[in-house]
Amino acid sequence: MCIAKRPASPHLLLIKEKTKASKKMATTTYHKGFIGRAFAVLGAASAAAAAVEGHRRPKASDLRTLGIDPATFPDTRRG
């Protein structure tokens, strides 16, 4: 006689699959967040550099993205 294991309840299999999918989605979201943040920093650095080269003050949002306090950033109009 062969005794086969009874398959798990269908709802348990569904929960297991949802858990796998949510873990994968969380990892994917983290990578998209990391890459998005990297592009934001590169864009802010480029915009701030262009502003300084053009003797203008960079936008406060660009400075904040780079971790610079806009209030302490030197005024570029003073020679």
C-alpha positions, 0 to 999 in steps of 0.5 A: 500500500502506498500512502500519499500525503494529502495536499495542503489546503488551497487557502494555505497555498494561496497565503504562501504564494502571496507571502513570496510575492510580497517579499519579492515586491518589497525587494523590487521596491527597495531597488527602485527606491535606491536607484531613484534616489541615486538619480535624484542626487545626480540630478541635484548635483548637476543642477547645483554645479550649473548654477554655481558655474553660472554665478547663481544660487542653486535651488534650495531643494537641490541643496537639501537633496545633496544634504546641504543646508541652504541657509549655510550655503555661501552666497555666490554673488560675493566675489 
